Amino acid sequence: MPRTTQLRTYTVREGLLDEWVERWRAEIVPLRLELGFGIGGAWIDRERNQFIWLISYDGPETFAERNAMYWASTARKEMGLDPDDYLLHTEDRLVEERY
């Protein structure tokens, strides 16, 4: 499968941006990497209370199939992390690298 990259922008609930970033870094990133995803970077926009990151996958499954595996995994369920507790809005865009 060709590499698929998503630019994800999350609007985080007021006062929870730093907590979200810490949980993302400590819990989500290790599992994503273990399942073969790449993380191209992550940024915060404090003015807009947003968290922006790049995630990619270029393994044997499609991005959607691998993402479904992530959500269905026992490790993901054991996190006890409900994105709705932190995120007001999410936007995922497919992007293509040019440089």
Phi and psi restraints in degrees (range 20) as a CNS / XPLOR table:
assign (resid 1 and name C) (resid 2 and name N)
       (resid 2 and name CA) (resid 2 and name C) 1.0 -71.1 20.0 2
assign (resid 2 and name N) (resid 2 and name CA)
       (resid 2 and name C) (resid 3 and name N) 1.0 158.2 20.0 2
assign (resid 2 and name C) (resid 3 and name N)
       (resid 3 and name CA) (resid 3 and name C) 1.0 -66.2 20.0 2
assign (resid 3 and name N) (resid 3 and name CA)
       (resid 3 and name C) (resid 4 and name N) 1.0 133.6 20.0 2
assign (resid 3 and name C) (resid 4 and name N)
       (resid 4 and name CA) (resid 4 and name C) 1.0 -115.4 20.0 2
assign (resid 4 and name N) (resid 4 and name CA)
       (resid 4 and name C) (resid 5 and name N) 1.0 132.2 20.0 2
assign (resid 4 and name C) (resid 5 and name N)
       (resid 5 and name CA) (resid 5 and name C) 1.0 -126.8 20.0 2
assign (resid 5 and name N) (resid 5 and name CA)
       (resid 5 and name C) (resid 6 and name N) 1.0 134.9 20.0 2
assign (resid 5 and name C) (resid 6 and name N)
       (resid 6 and name CA) (resid 6 and name C) 1.0 -116.3 20.0 2
assign (resid 6 and name N) (resid 6 and name CA)
       (resid 6 and name C) (resid 7 and name N) 1.0 138.3 20.0 2
assign (resid 6 and name C) (resid 7 and name N)
       (resid 7 and name CA) (resid 7 and name C) 1.0 -98.2 20.0 2
assign (resid 7 and name N) (resid 7 and name CA)
       (resid 7 and name C) (resid 8 and name N) 1.0 118.2 20.0 2
assign (resid 7 and name C) (resid 8 and name N)
       (resid 8 and name CA) (resid 8 and name C) 1.0 -112.3 20.0 2
assign (resid 8 and name N) (resid 8 and name CA)
       (resid 8 and name C) (resid 9 and name N) 1.0 129.8 20.0 2
assign (resid 8 and name C) (resid 9 and name N)
       (resid 9 and name CA) (resid 9 and name C) 1.0 -121.9 20.0 2
assign (resid 9 and name N) (resid 9 and name CA)
       (resid 9 and name C) (resid 10 and name N) 1.0 121.3 20.0 2
assign (resid 9 and name C) (resid 10 and name N)
       (resid 10 and name CA) (resid 10 and name C) 1.0 -115.7 20.0 2
assign (resid 10 and name N) (resid 10 and name CA)
       (resid 10 and name C) (resid 11 and name N) 1.0 128.5 20.0 2
assign (resid 10 and name C) (resid 11 and name N)
       (resid 11 and name CA) (resid 11 and name C) 1.0 -91.9 20.0 2
assign (resid 11 and name N) (resid 11 and name CA)
       (resid 11 and name C) (resid 12 and name N) 1.0 120.3 20.0 2
assign (resid 11 and name C) (resid 12 and name N)
       (resid 12 and name CA) (resid 12 and name C) 1.0 -99.0 20.0 2
assign (resid 12 and name N) (resid 12 and name CA)
       (resid 12 and name C) (resid 13 and name N) 1.0 145.6 20.0 2
assign (resid 12 and name C) (resid 13 and name N)
       (resid 13 and name CA) (resid 13 and name C) 1.0 -57.7 20.0 2
assign (resid 13 and name N) (resid 13 and name CA)
       (resid 13 and name C) (resid 14 and name N) 1.0 143.3 20.0 2
assign (resid 13 and name C) (resid 14 and name N)
       (resid 14 and name CA) (resid 14 and name C) 1.0 -51.7 20.0 2
assign (resid 14 and name N) (resid 14 and name CA)
       (resid 14 and name C) (resid 15 and name N) 1.0 131.1 20.0 2
assign (resid 14 and name C) (resid 15 and name N)
       (resid 15 and name CA) (resid 15 and name C) 1.0 83.5 20.0 2
assign (resid 15 and name N) (resid 15 and name CA)
       (resid 15 and name C) (resid 16 and name N) 1.0 -2.3 20.0 2
assign (resid 15 and name C) (resid 16 and name N)
       (resid 16 and name CA) (resid 16 and name C) 1.0 -113.9 20.0 2
assign (resid 16 and name N) (resid 16 and name CA)
       (resid 16 and name C) (resid 17 and name N) 1.0 5.9 20.0 2
assign (resid 16 and name C) (resid 17 and name N)
       (resid 17 and name CA) (resid 17 and name C) 1.0 -60.2 20.0 2
assign (resid 17 and name N) (resid 17 and name CA)
       (resid 17 and name C) (resid 18 and name N) 1.0 -50.7 20.0 2
assign (resid 17 and name C) (resid 18 and name N)
       (resid 18 and name CA) (resid 18 and name C) 1.0 -64.7 20.0 2
assign (resid 18 and name N) (resid 18 and name CA)
       (resid 18 and name C) (resid 19 and name N) 1.0 -39.4 20.0 2
assign (resid 18 and name C) (resid 19 and name N)
       (resid 19 and name CA) (resid 19 and name C) 1.0 -64.1 20.0 2
assign (resid 19 and name N) (resid 19 and name CA)
       (resid 19 and name C) (resid 20 and name N) 1.0 -42.1 20.0 2
assign (resid 19 and name C) (resid 20 and name N)
       (resid 20 and name CA) (resid 20 and name C) 1.0 -59.7 20.0 2
assign (resid 20 and name N) (resid 20 and name CA)
       (resid 20 and name C) (resid 21 and name N) 1.0 -47.1 20.0 2
assign (resid 20 and name C) (resid 21 and name N)
       (resid 21 and name CA) (resid 21 and name C) 1.0 -59.9 20.0 2
assign (resid 21 and name N) (resid 21 and name CA)
       (resid 21 and name C) (resid 22 and name N) 1.0 -43.3 20.0 2
assign (resid 21 and name C) (resid 22 and name N)
       (resid 22 and name CA) (resid 22 and name C) 1.0 -64.0 20.0 2
assign (resid 22 and name N) (resid 22 and name CA)
       (resid 22 and name C) (resid 23 and name N) 1.0 -43.6 20.0 2
assign (resid 22 and name C) (resid 23 and name N)
       (resid 23 and name CA) (resid 23 and name C) 1.0 -67.5 20.0 2
assign (resid 23 and name N) (resid 23 and name CA)
       (resid 23 and name C) (resid 24 and name N) 1.0 -39.7 20.0 2
assign (resid 23 and name C) (resid 24 and name N)
       (resid 24 and name CA) (resid 24 and name C) 1.0 -59.1 20.0 2
assign (resid 24 and name N) (resid 24 and name CA)
       (resid 24 and name C) (resid 25 and name N) 1.0 -48.8 20.0 2
assign (resid 24 and name C) (resid 25 and name N)
       (resid 25 and name CA) (resid 25 and name C) 1.0 -65.6 20.0 2
assign (resid 25 and name N) (resid 25 and name CA)
       (resid 25 and name C) (resid 26 and name N) 1.0 -43.1 20.0 2
assign (resid 25 and name C) (resid 26 and name N)
       (resid 26 and name CA) (resid 26 and name C) 1.0 -80.6 20.0 2
assign (resid 26 and name N) (resid 26 and name CA)
       (resid 26 and name C) (resid 27 and name N) 1.0 -31.2 20.0 2
assign (resid 26 and name C) (resid 27 and name N)
       (resid 27 and name CA) (resid 27 and name C) 1.0 -114.3 20.0 2
assign (resid 27 and name N) (resid 27 and name CA)
       (resid 27 and name C) (resid 28 and name N) 1.0 -47.5 20.0 2
assign (resid 27 and name C) (resid 28 and name N)
       (resid 28 and name CA) (resid 28 and name C) 1.0 -75.4 20.0 2
assign (resid 28 and name N) (resid 28 and name CA)
       (resid 28 and name C) (resid 29 and name N) 1.0 -48.9 20.0 2
assign (resid 28 and name C) (resid 29 and name N)
       (resid 29 and name CA) (resid 29 and name C) 1.0 -56.8 20.0 2
assign (resid 29 and name N) (resid 29 and name CA)
       (resid 29 and name C) (resid 30 and name N) 1.0 -50.4 20.0 2
assign (resid 29 and name C) (resid 30 and name N)
       (resid 30 and name CA) (resid 30 and name C) 1.0 -57.8 20.0 2
assign (resid 30 and name N) (resid 30 and name CA)
       (resid 30 and name C) (resid 31 and name N) 1.0 -40.1 20.0 2
assign (resid 30 and name C) (resid 31 and name N)
       (resid 31 and name CA) (resid 31 and name C) 1.0 -70.1 20.0 2
assign (resid 31 and name N) (resid 31 and name CA)
       (resid 31 and name C) (resid 32 and name N) 1.0 -42.3 20.0 2
assign (resid 31 and name C) (resid 32 and name N)
       (resid 32 and name CA) (resid 32 and name C) 1.0 -58.0 20.0 2
assign (resid 32 and name N) (resid 32 and name CA)
       (resid 32 and name C) (resid 33 and name N) 1.0 -45.7 20.0 2
assign (resid 32 and name C) (resid 33 and name N)
       (resid 33 and name CA) (resid 33 and name C) 1.0 -64.4 20.0 2
assign (resid 33 and name N) (resid 33 and name CA)
       (resid 33 and name C) (resid 34 and name N) 1.0 -41.7 20.0 2
assign (resid 33 and name C) (resid 34 and name N)
       (resid 34 and name CA) (resid 34 and name C) 1.0 -59.1 20.0 2
assign (resid 34 and name N) (resid 34 and name CA)
       (resid 34 and name C) (resid 35 and name N) 1.0 -34.4 20.0 2
assign (resid 34 and name C) (resid 35 and name N)
       (resid 35 and name CA) (resid 35 and name C) 1.0 -89.2 20.0 2
assign (resid 35 and name N) (resid 35 and name CA)
       (resid 35 and name C) (resid 36 and name N) 1.0 9.3 20.0 2
assign (resid 35 and name C) (resid 36 and name N)
       (resid 36 and name CA) (resid 36 and name C) 1.0 93.8 20.0 2
assign (resid 36 and name N) (resid 36 and name CA)
       (resid 36 and name C) (resid 37 and name N) 1.0 6.0 20.0 2
assign (resid 36 and name C) (resid 37 and name N)
       (resid 37 and name CA) (resid 37 and name C) 1.0 -80.0 20.0 2
assign (resid 37 and name N) (resid 37 and name CA)
       (resid 37 and name C) (resid 38 and name N) 1.0 155.9 20.0 2
assign (resid 37 and name C) (resid 38 and name N)
       (resid 38 and name CA) (resid 38 and name C) 1.0 -111.2 20.0 2
assign (resid 38 and name N) (resid 38 and name CA)
       (resid 38 and name C) (resid 39 and name N) 1.0 145.3 20.0 2
assign (resid 38 and name C) (resid 39 and name N)
       (resid 39 and name CA) (resid 39 and name C) 1.0 -112.0 20.0 2
assign (resid 39 and name N) (resid 39 and name CA)
       (resid 39 and name C) (resid 40 and name N) 1.0 116.7 20.0 2
assign (resid 39 and name C) (resid 40 and name N)
       (resid 40 and name CA) (resid 40 and name C) 1.0 -88.4 20.0 2
assign (resid 40 and name N) (resid 40 and name CA)
       (resid 40 and name C) (resid 41 and name N) 1.0 -1.9 20.0 2
assign (resid 40 and name C) (resid 41 and name N)
       (resid 41 and name CA) (resid 41 and name C) 1.0 141.9 20.0 2
assign (resid 41 and name N) (resid 41 and name CA)
       (resid 41 and name C) (resid 42 and name N) 1.0 164.3 20.0 2
assign (resid 41 and name C) (resid 42 and name N)
       (resid 42 and name CA) (resid 42 and name C) 1.0 -149.6 20.0 2
assign (resid 42 and name N) (resid 42 and name CA)
       (resid 42 and name C) (resid 43 and name N) 1.0 141.8 20.0 2
assign (resid 42 and name C) (resid 43 and name N)
       (resid 43 and name CA) (resid 43 and name C) 1.0 -139.3 20.0 2
assign (resid 43 and name N) (resid 43 and name CA)
       (resid 43 and name C) (resid 44 and name N) 1.0 155.8 20.0 2
assign (resid 43 and name C) (resid 44 and name N)
       (resid 44 and name CA) (resid 44 and name C) 1.0 -118.8 20.0 2
assign (resid 44 and name N) (resid 44 and name CA)
       (resid 44 and name C) (resid 45 and name N) 1.0 145.6 20.0 2
assign (resid 44 and name C) (resid 45 and name N)
       (resid 45 and name CA) (resid 45 and name C) 1.0 -118.8 20.0 2
assign (resid 45 and name N) (resid 45 and name CA)
       (resid 45 and name C) (resid 46 and name N) 1.0 93.9 20.0 2
assign (resid 45 and name C) (resid 46 and name N)
       (resid 46 and name CA) (resid 46 and name C) 1.0 -63.8 20.0 2
assign (resid 46 and name N) (resid 46 and name CA)
       (resid 46 and name C) (resid 47 and name N) 1.0 -35.3 20.0 2
assign (resid 46 and name C) (resid 47 and name N)
       (resid 47 and name CA) (resid 47 and name C) 1.0 -59.8 20.0 2
assign (resid 47 and name N) (resid 47 and name CA)
       (resid 47 and name C) (resid 48 and name N) 1.0 -36.8 20.0 2
assign (resid 47 and name C) (resid 48 and name N)
       (resid 48 and name CA) (resid 48 and name C) 1.0 -102.0 20.0 2
assign (resid 48 and name N) (resid 48 and name CA)
       (resid 48 and name C) (resid 49 and name N) 1.0 0.0 20.0 2
assign (resid 48 and name C) (resid 49 and name N)
       (resid 49 and name CA) (resid 49 and name C) 1.0 56.5 20.0 2
assign (resid 49 and name N) (resid 49 and name CA)
       (resid 49 and name C) (resid 50 and name N) 1.0 46.9 20.0 2
assign (resid 49 and name C) (resid 50 and name N)
       (resid 50 and name CA) (resid 50 and name C) 1.0 -120.0 20.0 2
assign (resid 50 and name N) (resid 50 and name CA)
       (resid 50 and name C) (resid 51 and name N) 1.0 150.9 20.0 2
assign (resid 50 and name C) (resid 51 and name N)
       (resid 51 and name CA) (resid 51 and name C) 1.0 -119.5 20.0 2
assign (resid 51 and name N) (resid 51 and name CA)
       (resid 51 and name C) (resid 52 and name N) 1.0 126.4 20.0 2
assign (resid 51 and name C) (resid 52 and name N)
       (resid 52 and name CA) (resid 52 and name C) 1.0 -124.0 20.0 2
assign (resid 52 and name N) (resid 52 and name CA)
       (resid 52 and name C) (resid 53 and name N) 1.0 134.5 20.0 2
assign (resid 52 and name C) (resid 53 and name N)
       (resid 53 and name CA) (resid 53 and name C) 1.0 -151.3 20.0 2
assign (resid 53 and name N) (resid 53 and name CA)
       (resid 53 and name C) (resid 54 and name N) 1.0 160.2 20.0 2
assign (resid 53 and name C) (resid 54 and name N)
       (resid 54 and name CA) (resid 54 and name C) 1.0 -111.3 20.0 2
assign (resid 54 and name N) (resid 54 and name CA)
       (resid 54 and name C) (resid 55 and name N) 1.0 131.4 20.0 2
assign (resid 54 and name C) (resid 55 and name N)
       (resid 55 and name CA) (resid 55 and name C) 1.0 -130.5 20.0 2
assign (resid 55 and name N) (resid 55 and name CA)
       (resid 55 and name C) (resid 56 and name N) 1.0 139.4 20.0 2
assign (resid 55 and name C) (resid 56 and name N)
       (resid 56 and name CA) (resid 56 and name C) 1.0 -138.3 20.0 2
assign (resid 56 and name N) (resid 56 and name CA)
       (resid 56 and name C) (resid 57 and name N) 1.0 162.5 20.0 2
assign (resid 56 and name C) (resid 57 and name N)
       (resid 57 and name CA) (resid 57 and name C) 1.0 -152.0 20.0 2
assign (resid 57 and name N) (resid 57 and name CA)
       (resid 57 and name C) (resid 58 and name N) 1.0 135.4 20.0 2
assign (resid 57 and name C) (resid 58 and name N)
       (resid 58 and name CA) (resid 58 and name C) 1.0 -140.3 20.0 2
assign (resid 58 and name N) (resid 58 and name CA)
       (resid 58 and name C) (resid 59 and name N) 1.0 38.6 20.0 2
assign (resid 58 and name C) (resid 59 and name N)
       (resid 59 and name CA) (resid 59 and name C) 1.0 -90.9 20.0 2
assign (resid 59 and name N) (resid 59 and name CA)
       (resid 59 and name C) (resid 60 and name N) 1.0 -162.8 20.0 2
assign (resid 59 and name C) (resid 60 and name N)
       (resid 60 and name CA) (resid 60 and name C) 1.0 -71.4 20.0 2
assign (resid 60 and name N) (resid 60 and name CA)
       (resid 60 and name C) (resid 61 and name N) 1.0 -24.7 20.0 2
assign (resid 60 and name C) (resid 61 and name N)
       (resid 61 and name CA) (resid 61 and name C) 1.0 -94.2 20.0 2
assign (resid 61 and name N) (resid 61 and name CA)
       (resid 61 and name C) (resid 62 and name N) 1.0 170.6 20.0 2
assign (resid 61 and name C) (resid 62 and name N)
       (resid 62 and name CA) (resid 62 and name C) 1.0 -74.7 20.0 2
assign (resid 62 and name N) (resid 62 and name CA)
       (resid 62 and name C) (resid 63 and name N) 1.0 164.5 20.0 2
assign (resid 62 and name C) (resid 63 and name N)
       (resid 63 and name CA) (resid 63 and name C) 1.0 -57.7 20.0 2
assign (resid 63 and name N) (resid 63 and name CA)
       (resid 63 and name C) (resid 64 and name N) 1.0 -46.1 20.0 2
assign (resid 63 and name C) (resid 64 and name N)
       (resid 64 and name CA) (resid 64 and name C) 1.0 -61.0 20.0 2
assign (resid 64 and name N) (resid 64 and name CA)
       (resid 64 and name C) (resid 65 and name N) 1.0 -42.0 20.0 2
assign (resid 64 and name C) (resid 65 and name N)
       (resid 65 and name CA) (resid 65 and name C) 1.0 -65.2 20.0 2
assign (resid 65 and name N) (resid 65 and name CA)
       (resid 65 and name C) (resid 66 and name N) 1.0 -43.7 20.0 2
assign (resid 65 and name C) (resid 66 and name N)
       (resid 66 and name CA) (resid 66 and name C) 1.0 -68.5 20.0 2
assign (resid 66 and name N) (resid 66 and name CA)
       (resid 66 and name C) (resid 67 and name N) 1.0 -36.9 20.0 2
assign (resid 66 and name C) (resid 67 and name N)
       (resid 67 and name CA) (resid 67 and name C) 1.0 -63.4 20.0 2
assign (resid 67 and name N) (resid 67 and name CA)
       (resid 67 and name C) (resid 68 and name N) 1.0 -40.0 20.0 2
assign (resid 67 and name C) (resid 68 and name N)
       (resid 68 and name CA) (resid 68 and name C) 1.0 -62.6 20.0 2
assign (resid 68 and name N) (resid 68 and name CA)
       (resid 68 and name C) (resid 69 and name N) 1.0 -37.8 20.0 2
assign (resid 68 and name C) (resid 69 and name N)
       (resid 69 and name CA) (resid 69 and name C) 1.0 -63.0 20.0 2
assign (resid 69 and name N) (resid 69 and name CA)
       (resid 69 and name C) (resid 70 and name N) 1.0 -39.9 20.0 2
assign (resid 69 and name C) (resid 70 and name N)
       (resid 70 and name CA) (resid 70 and name C) 1.0 -59.4 20.0 2
assign (resid 70 and name N) (resid 70 and name CA)
       (resid 70 and name C) (resid 71 and name N) 1.0 -51.1 20.0 2
assign (resid 70 and name C) (resid 71 and name N)
       (resid 71 and name CA) (resid 71 and name C) 1.0 -66.1 20.0 2
assign (resid 71 and name N) (resid 71 and name CA)
       (resid 71 and name C) (resid 72 and name N) 1.0 -30.1 20.0 2
assign (resid 71 and name C) (resid 72 and name N)
       (resid 72 and name CA) (resid 72 and name C) 1.0 -85.6 20.0 2
assign (resid 72 and name N) (resid 72 and name CA)
       (resid 72 and name C) (resid 73 and name N) 1.0 -10.1 20.0 2
assign (resid 72 and name C) (resid 73 and name N)
       (resid 73 and name CA) (resid 73 and name C) 1.0 -66.9 20.0 2
assign (resid 73 and name N) (resid 73 and name CA)
       (resid 73 and name C) (resid 74 and name N) 1.0 148.4 20.0 2
assign (resid 73 and name C) (resid 74 and name N)
       (resid 74 and name CA) (resid 74 and name C) 1.0 -60.7 20.0 2
assign (resid 74 and name N) (resid 74 and name CA)
       (resid 74 and name C) (resid 75 and name N) 1.0 -40.8 20.0 2
assign (resid 74 and name C) (resid 75 and name N)
       (resid 75 and name CA) (resid 75 and name C) 1.0 -61.6 20.0 2
assign (resid 75 and name N) (resid 75 and name CA)
       (resid 75 and name C) (resid 76 and name N) 1.0 -38.5 20.0 2
assign (resid 75 and name C) (resid 76 and name N)
       (resid 76 and name CA) (resid 76 and name C) 1.0 -67.2 20.0 2
assign (resid 76 and name N) (resid 76 and name CA)
       (resid 76 and name C) (resid 77 and name N) 1.0 -43.1 20.0 2
assign (resid 76 and name C) (resid 77 and name N)
       (resid 77 and name CA) (resid 77 and name C) 1.0 -64.3 20.0 2
assign (resid 77 and name N) (resid 77 and name CA)
       (resid 77 and name C) (resid 78 and name N) 1.0 -35.9 20.0 2
assign (resid 77 and name C) (resid 78 and name N)
       (resid 78 and name CA) (resid 78 and name C) 1.0 -72.2 20.0 2
assign (resid 78 and name N) (resid 78 and name CA)
       (resid 78 and name C) (resid 79 and name N) 1.0 -14.7 20.0 2
assign (resid 78 and name C) (resid 79 and name N)
       (resid 79 and name CA) (resid 79 and name C) 1.0 -61.9 20.0 2
assign (resid 79 and name N) (resid 79 and name CA)
       (resid 79 and name C) (resid 80 and name N) 1.0 -32.8 20.0 2
assign (resid 79 and name C) (resid 80 and name N)
       (resid 80 and name CA) (resid 80 and name C) 1.0 65.6 20.0 2
assign (resid 80 and name N) (resid 80 and name CA)
       (resid 80 and name C) (resid 81 and name N) 1.0 30.2 20.0 2
assign (resid 80 and name C) (resid 81 and name N)
       (resid 81 and name CA) (resid 81 and name C) 1.0 -111.0 20.0 2
assign (resid 81 and name N) (resid 81 and name CA)
       (resid 81 and name C) (resid 82 and name N) 1.0 108.0 20.0 2
assign (resid 81 and name C) (resid 82 and name N)
       (resid 82 and name CA) (resid 82 and name C) 1.0 -98.4 20.0 2
assign (resid 82 and name N) (resid 82 and name CA)
       (resid 82 and name C) (resid 83 and name N) 1.0 113.2 20.0 2
assign (resid 82 and name C) (resid 83 and name N)
       (resid 83 and name CA) (resid 83 and name C) 1.0 -54.1 20.0 2
assign (resid 83 and name N) (resid 83 and name CA)
       (resid 83 and name C) (resid 84 and name N) 1.0 -30.7 20.0 2
assign (resid 83 and name C) (resid 84 and name N)
       (resid 84 and name CA) (resid 84 and name C) 1.0 -63.6 20.0 2
assign (resid 84 and name N) (resid 84 and name CA)
       (resid 84 and name C) (resid 85 and name N) 1.0 -21.4 20.0 2
assign (resid 84 and name C) (resid 85 and name N)
       (resid 85 and name CA) (resid 85 and name C) 1.0 -70.1 20.0 2
assign (resid 85 and name N) (resid 85 and name CA)
       (resid 85 and name C) (resid 86 and name N) 1.0 -21.7 20.0 2
assign (resid 85 and name C) (resid 86 and name N)
       (resid 86 and name CA) (resid 86 and name C) 1.0 -115.7 20.0 2
assign (resid 86 and name N) (resid 86 and name CA)
       (resid 86 and name C) (resid 87 and name N) 1.0 -34.7 20.0 2
assign (resid 86 and name C) (resid 87 and name N)
       (resid 87 and name CA) (resid 87 and name C) 1.0 -106.1 20.0 2
assign (resid 87 and name N) (resid 87 and name CA)
       (resid 87 and name C) (resid 88 and name N) 1.0 130.8 20.0 2
assign (resid 87 and name C) (resid 88 and name N)
       (resid 88 and name CA) (resid 88 and name C) 1.0 -87.7 20.0 2
assign (resid 88 and name N) (resid 88 and name CA)
       (resid 88 and name C) (resid 89 and name N) 1.0 -34.7 20.0 2
assign (resid 88 and name C) (resid 89 and name N)
       (resid 89 and name CA) (resid 89 and name C) 1.0 -153.3 20.0 2
assign (resid 89 and name N) (resid 89 and name CA)
       (resid 89 and name C) (resid 90 and name N) 1.0 141.8 20.0 2
assign (resid 89 and name C) (resid 90 and name N)
       (resid 90 and name CA) (resid 90 and name C) 1.0 -127.5 20.0 2
assign (resid 90 and name N) (resid 90 and name CA)
       (resid 90 and name C) (resid 91 and name N) 1.0 144.6 20.0 2
assign (resid 90 and name C) (resid 91 and name N)
       (resid 91 and name CA) (resid 91 and name C) 1.0 -134.6 20.0 2
assign (resid 91 and name N) (resid 91 and name CA)
       (resid 91 and name C) (resid 92 and name N) 1.0 123.6 20.0 2
assign (resid 91 and name C) (resid 92 and name N)
       (resid 92 and name CA) (resid 92 and name C) 1.0 -115.8 20.0 2
assign (resid 92 and name N) (resid 92 and name CA)
       (resid 92 and name C) (resid 93 and name N) 1.0 128.4 20.0 2
assign (resid 92 and name C) (resid 93 and name N)
       (resid 93 and name CA) (resid 93 and name C) 1.0 -125.4 20.0 2
assign (resid 93 and name N) (resid 93 and name CA)
       (resid 93 and name C) (resid 94 and name N) 1.0 135.1 20.0 2
assign (resid 93 and name C) (resid 94 and name N)
       (resid 94 and name CA) (resid 94 and name C) 1.0 -77.5 20.0 2
assign (resid 94 and name N) (resid 94 and name CA)
       (resid 94 and name C) (resid 95 and name N) 1.0 131.3 20.0 2
assign (resid 94 and name C) (resid 95 and name N)
       (resid 95 and name CA) (resid 95 and name C) 1.0 -130.0 20.0 2
assign (resid 95 and name N) (resid 95 and name CA)
       (resid 95 and name C) (resid 96 and name N) 1.0 156.2 20.0 2
assign (resid 95 and name C) (resid 96 and name N)
       (resid 96 and name CA) (resid 96 and name C) 1.0 -118.7 20.0 2
assign (resid 96 and name N) (resid 96 and name CA)
       (resid 96 and name C) (resid 97 and name N) 1.0 131.4 20.0 2
assign (resid 96 and name C) (resid 97 and name N)
       (resid 97 and name CA) (resid 97 and name C) 1.0 -73.3 20.0 2
assign (resid 97 and name N) (resid 97 and name CA)
       (resid 97 and name C) (resid 98 and name N) 1.0 136.7 20.0 2
assign (resid 97 and name C) (resid 98 and name N)
       (resid 98 and name CA) (resid 98 and name C) 1.0 -125.5 20.0 2
assign (resid 98 and name N) (resid 98 and name CA)
       (resid 98 and name C) (resid 99 and name N) 1.0 -13.4 20.0 2
